Amino acid sequence: MFLFLLPPIPGVPIYLTGGLMLPAVATGKGTGPNGADGVEQFPGGIVTAVAYTCVVGLILKLCACTIQQKGIGEPLSNR
């Protein structure tokens, strides 16, 4: 969420990273020290993993916008 709070960073790299990492981990195709051993798959496979990624991205973006509005916009509105 920290990257969403930085104005010079657009959302595309964050969405791209989430789109590459979360479905791979959720489907058990992630690479790690032990490969995909011991990684539970999401019920529903890749469709559920992509939907989960979309929901996580949306929640992160909405939380970052709320923090920006309350932390930056509200104090400046009283001037």
C-alpha positions as CSV (number, residue, x, y, z in Angstrom):
1,M,0.0,0.0,0.0
2,F,3.0,2.3,0.6
3,L,3.6,2.5,-3.2
4,F,0.0,3.7,-3.8
5,L,0.7,6.6,-1.4
6,L,3.6,7.9,-3.4
7,P,2.4,10.4,-6.0
8,P,5.1,9.8,-8.7
9,I,4.4,6.0,-8.8
10,P,1.4,5.0,-11.0
11,G,-0.7,2.1,-10.2
12,V,0.2,0.0,-13.2
13,P,3.4,-1.5,-11.7
14,I,1.5,-2.4,-8.6
15,Y,-1.3,-4.1,-10.5
16,L,1.2,-5.9,-12.8
17,T,3.2,-7.2,-9.8
18,G,0.0,-8.4,-8.2
19,G,-1.3,-10.0,-11.4
20,L,2.0,-11.9,-11.8
21,M,2.5,-13.0,-8.2
22,L,-0.8,-13.7,-6.6
23,P,-2.3,-16.1,-9.2
24,A,1.0,-18.0,-9.4
25,V,1.1,-18.4,-5.7
26,A,-2.7,-19.2,-5.4
27,T,-2.5,-21.9,-8.1
28,G,0.5,-23.5,-6.6
29,K,2.8,-22.7,-9.5
30,G,5.0,-20.3,-7.6
31,T,8.7,-20.8,-7.4
32,G,10.3,-21.0,-4.0
33,P,13.0,-22.9,-2.2
34,N,10.8,-26.1,-2.3
35,G,9.1,-25.4,-5.6
36,A,5.4,-25.7,-5.4
37,D,5.4,-28.4,-2.7
38,G,3.1,-27.7,0.2
39,V,1.3,-24.8,-1.5
40,E,-2.5,-25.1,-1.3
41,Q,-4.4,-24.2,-4.4
42,F,-7.4,-21.9,-4.4
43,P,-10.7,-23.7,-5.0
44,G,-11.7,-22.8,-8.5
45,G,-8.2,-22.5,-9.9
46,I,-7.0,-19.6,-11.9
47,V,-10.4,-17.9,-12.1
48,T,-10.6,-17.6,-8.3
49,A,-7.0,-16.5,-8.1
50,V,-7.5,-13.7,-10.7
51,A,-10.7,-12.6,-8.9
52,Y,-8.8,-12.6,-5.6
53,T,-6.1,-10.4,-7.2
54,C,-8.7,-7.9,-8.5
55,V,-10.3,-7.7,-5.0
56,V,-6.9,-7.2,-3.3
57,G,-5.9,-4.5,-5.8
58,L,-9.2,-2.7,-5.4
59,I,-9.0,-2.8,-1.6
60,L,-5.4,-1.5,-1.6
61,K,-6.3,1.4,-4.0
62,L,-9.4,2.4,-2.0
63,C,-7.5,2.3,1.3
64,A,-4.6,4.4,-0.2
65,C,-7.1,7.0,-1.6
66,T,-8.8,7.2,1.8
67,I,-5.5,7.7,3.6
68,Q,-4.5,10.4,1.1
69,Q,-7.8,12.2,1.4
70,K,-7.8,12.1,5.2
71,G,-4.1,12.7,5.7
72,I,-3.4,15.3,3.0
73,G,-6.8,16.7,1.8
74,E,-8.5,17.2,5.1
75,P,-5.7,19.2,6.8
76,L,-5.3,21.4,3.7
77,S,-9.1,22.1,3.4
78,N,-9.1,24.1,6.6
79,R,-6.9,26.8,5.2
